[in-house]
Amino acid sequence: MLQHTESQQPEFLTTREVADLLRVKERKVYDLAAADEIPHRRITGKLLFPAAEIRAWIDGAGEPALRERPNVVAGSHDPLLDWAIKASGSGLATLCNGSRDGLKQFSSGAAALAGIHLPDGTEWNIPAVEGMRLTNSVLIAWATRKRGLLLSPETTGLGSVADLKGKRVALRQPGAGAAVLFSQLLAKAGLSERDLACTKNHALTEVDAAASVAGGEADAALGIEAMAKQFNLTFLPLVDERFDLLIDRKSFFSKPVQTLFNFISTTDFQDKAESLGGYNLKDLGSVRWLSP
């Protein structure tokens, strides 16, 4: 076992050091961290354990030192969700860096909610969260959105994904749900990104993707119907996708999240969804998946 004097005590312990301290295998330490049953941090992708919290956890007869999640919605950008967060006065902050990043932020405890739309065969989102070994989490339906190609009204001869060969296309950032879906659609059409004249910078949100086409930077982008309507773009529908919210159960009952969910039952919210276009709210608020 690694020994440290008080003056040499490191601020963070490694997985091996914690395993030595607890006299268990490293695999058990990973399991405890995955179940949020032991104090831990993920720093630059590495699993570390605060030494002071670990010793307090041991002295507390194994009671987990649970941290309060910040009032942050991470993950994918959705215009209706973004509007509702502000219009409801919920006080929630947003960190929209794509679905995969949202799952990463949620898993590390850096977000209370994560918006995701990740395809897996004919299913959406559930396979992605089932493989994360989450606890105290629930996946709640937000909306089914129409997604397809956003095209400039001046663009002609584009009737399918296969017609994008050689065209200027605005891509989403790696890990975004739209990027995952677009890769699948390209493969199905016998294409890859190498067959496209991709824009220099990634479109980080649905608004960015539409703005790239509307501003003449790109001939096309994969986007949602609501943005086609807002930017007066031609819309070629391809799929109906599920956008869901992964929520920490404790955070669900917090004032900010409850404020948001109370707001989505109002006529103002329903009217906004209808005005944006491309949203089906039939399953809004229903539970799609519960963690063990």
N, C-alpha and C positions, 0 to 999 in steps of 0.2 A: 504493500500500500504506500502511496506517496505521502510523505510526512512534510508538514510545513510548520515552522514556528509562527507565533502570532504576528511577528513583524514581516514574515515572508508569505503570509496567507494571501493567495491570489483572490481577486474580486470574483472571478468566475472559475468554475470547475469544469473539466471535460467529462464526457460520458464515462470514460474509463475510470476517472478519479471518483466519480459518484458511485459507480459500480463497486469499486474497491471499498469505499466508505460504508456502503450498505451490505457488502459481502454478497452481492448477487451478480448474475451475468449481465453484460452490457445490453443484451436484448431486452431484459426486464426493465432497464432504465428507459430505453426507447418506448416501450409499451406504456410505462407510467407517464411519460411526457405526452405521448399521443392521446392518452385519456385525460390529460390535464390534471393528473393526480399528484404532480410534483412540480415545484417552482422551476421554471425554465424560461429561456429566451432563445429566439432565433436571430442571430446577428450575422449579417452578410452570408446567409444561407447555412450557418453552422449552429448546431445545437449546443448551448452553453447553460450552465446552472449557477445562479448567484449563490456564492458560498454562504453568506449570512442567512439567506432565506432557506437554504437547504438545512443548515444547522437548526434554525428555528422550527422548520418542518419536522425534523427528527425529534426535537424536544417536545413538539406538540403531539406526540403519539401518532404521527402519520396523517394528521389533518392537512389537506391540501391548502396551500396559500393561493387562493383564487384572486386574480386581478380583475378589477372592473374594466370591461371593454369600453373604449372611447365611443362617443356617439358619432360614428363614421359609417357611411355607406360606401363600400369599395366595389370594385368590379367594373362591369360594363356600363356604358352610358345609354340611358334611355330618356328621350326628351320628355315624355309624360311623367316619369318618375322624378326627373330633375325639377320640372315645374311644380309637382305636388309637394316636394320637400320644401320649396321656397314658399309656395302659396299657403301651405298649412301652418307656417310659422313653427315648424317642428324643432328647428335649431340643429338638425342633423347636418353634418358636413359630408362632402362627397370627395371621393378619390377614385376617379374613373380612368383606370389604366388597363382595362380589358378583363375578361372573365377569368382567365388563368391567374392573373395578378390578384383579382378579388378573392379567389379561393386561397391563395397564399397569405394574403392579409388576414383573412378570416381565421385560417388555421393557426396563425401566430398570435391571435388575440388582438391584433391591431385594428380590427373593425367589428362592429356589432352586426352588420348586414353586408351581404355581397350579392350584387345583381349579376346573373349569369345566363348565357344562352349558348350552351355547348352541345353540338350534335353528336350522337353516337348511334349510327344505324338509323332506325326509325324513332329512336327515343331522344329526349332532350334532358340534359342536366342531371337526372337521377344517377346514371352510371358514374358520372364525374364525382358526385358527392359520396356515393356508396363506397368508392375506393379510398376514401380519406380517413377512415377510422375515426370519425367525429363523434363527439358525445354532446348531449344537451343542445342539439341543433334541430331545426325544422326547415324544410323547403316549402315555401308558400308561393302559389301561383300569382303572378302579376298580370301578364297579358300574353295573348298570342298575337304576334306581329307579322305583317306581310313584308317579306324581304325579297329584293330582286335587284336588277341593274338600274342605276340612276343614269340617265342619258341626257345630254344636252338636246334641246329641241332641234338644233341644227344637225345633229348627228344622224346619219342614215346608214342603212345596211347592217344594223345590229339587231338581230332577232333572237340570239341565243348566246350562251357563254362561248361556244365554239367560234363565234364571229368576232371575239375579242382579240384574236391573233394579230399582232402588230400594232394594236391600238394603245393609246395612252390610258393607263388605268391607275387610279388612286388606290393604294393598298392600305389596309389597316395594320396596326402594329402586331408583331408576333404575340400569340397568346390571347388575342381578342377573339371572341366568338365568331365574329364576321370573317376573320382571317382563317380560322379553322374550317369554317364552312366553305369559303372561297377556294381553298386548296382542294377540298373534296370535289367541288363543282368543276374546277379546272381538270382534275384527274379524270373525272367522268367524261369530259369533253375531249380527252386526249391531249391536253395542254399542260404547261407548267408556267411559272412566272417568267422563265427565260423566253417564252414566246410572246411576252408582252413588253410594251414600252412603259415600264412602271415609273411613276412620279418619284422625284428624289426623296421627298419626305413622307413619312407615314401619316395617314389621317387618324388622329387619336380619338375622335368621337364621331357620332353619326352626323353632327353638324359639319365637322371638318370634311368628311367624305363628300357630302352634298355641295359644300362650298367649293371644293376642288373642281367639280364638274361645272357648277354655275359660273365660276370665275374663269373658265377656259383653260385651266391647268391640266385637266384630264378629259378624255372622251367619255369615260364611264367609271363607275365605282359601285361596289356592292353596298346597298343601303336599304333603308326602310321606306315604306310608302309615305309615311308622315313627312319625311324630309323632302321627298320629291314634290309633294304638294306645297310645302313652304317655300321651296326655291324655284318653283315653276319648271320642274324637270320632267322629262318623259320617264315613265316607270314601267319596267318590264318585270312582272312578278315571277318569282321562281319557287319560293317555299313559304310555308307558314311555320314560323318558329316560336318556340315557347321561351319567354323571358320570365325567370323565377327569382325569388329572393331567398337566399340562405340566411337564416336568422338564428342568433343565439337565444335560447329559450328565456333566459333571465332578462336579456336585453329587450325581448319582445314586450315585456310588461313595464318597461321604463317609460317615463313621460314623453320623451321625444318620439319613440316608435309608436306609442299609442296615439299620440297627436296625429301622426301621419296616417295611421290606419283608420282613425275616426273620420279624417278628412275624405278618404277615398269613397266613403258612402254618401257623400253629398252630391247634389245635382251639379254644382260647379265643376266637380271633378269629372263627372260623366259627360257634361257638355264640352269640357276641354278635350277629352279623349275623342269625342265625335268630330270636333273641329279639326283636330290634327289629322285624322284619317288613318286607316290601316291597322287599327287596334280592335281586337276582340276581347272583351272583358268578362266573358261568360264564366270563367273559372276564378276570377279575381278573389283572392283571400282564401282559397281552398288549400288544404294541406296535401302536398304531393309526396312528401317523404318525411319520415321521422328517424332520427338516429337511434341506435339501440339504447 
